[in-house]
Amino acid sequence: MGLNKIIYYEFLLVIASVLIFRSLWMILDRISWMNHDFGILGSLIVGIIILTISLFRLNKIIDMKKEK
């Protein structure tokens, strides 16, 4: 696959991610308890947990591929 096609599809992924993020943000704004300190702090903690798990799993996969 040519480099132009790869860049094109990566650009589409970025645009799609922005649209999904914006939509999710607006949905969460409609939930009343998400606008309070507890909701904001709770979503921050859940986000950090998901981020940490994802990074550890990705690093594990990358390390396994480097060993091969």
C-alpha positions in Angstrom: 0.0 0.0 0.0 1.3 3.4 -0.9 2.3 6.0 1.6 -0.4 8.3 0.4 -3.1 5.8 1.2 -1.7 5.2 4.7 -1.7 8.9 5.4 -5.2 9.3 4.1 -6.6 6.5 6.3 -4.7 7.8 9.3 -6.2 11.2 8.7 -9.7 9.6 8.5 -9.0 7.9 11.9 -8.1 11.2 13.5 -11.3 12.9 12.1 -13.4 10.0 13.3 -11.8 10.1 16.7 -12.5 13.8 17.1 -16.2 13.2 16.2 -16.5 10.3 18.6 -14.8 12.3 21.4 -17.1 15.3 20.8 -20.2 13.2 20.8 -19.3 11.3 24.0 -18.4 14.7 25.7 -21.9 16.1 24.8 -23.6 12.9 26.0 -21.8 13.0 29.3 -22.7 16.7 29.7 -26.4 15.8 29.6 -25.9 13.5 32.7 -26.5 15.8 35.6 -24.2 14.1 38.1 -21.3 14.2 35.7 -21.3 18.0 36.1 -20.6 17.8 39.8 -17.3 17.3 41.5 -17.9 13.6 42.3 -18.8 12.9 38.6 -15.7 14.7 37.3 -13.4 13.1 39.8 -14.9 9.7 39.2 -14.5 9.9 35.4 -10.9 11.1 35.9 -10.1 8.1 38.1 -11.8 5.7 35.7 -10.0 7.3 32.8 -6.6 6.9 34.5 -7.3 3.3 35.3 -8.3 2.5 31.7 -5.2 4.4 30.4 -2.9 2.6 32.8 -4.2 -0.9 31.8 -4.1 0.0 28.1 -0.5 1.2 28.3 0.7 -1.8 30.2 -1.0 -4.2 27.8 0.4 -2.3 24.7 3.9 -2.4 26.2 3.6 -6.1 26.9 2.6 -6.7 23.3 5.5 -4.6 22.0 8.0 -6.4 24.2 6.7 -9.7 23.0 7.2 -8.7 19.4 10.7 -7.4 20.1 11.7 -10.8 21.6 10.8 -12.7 18.4 
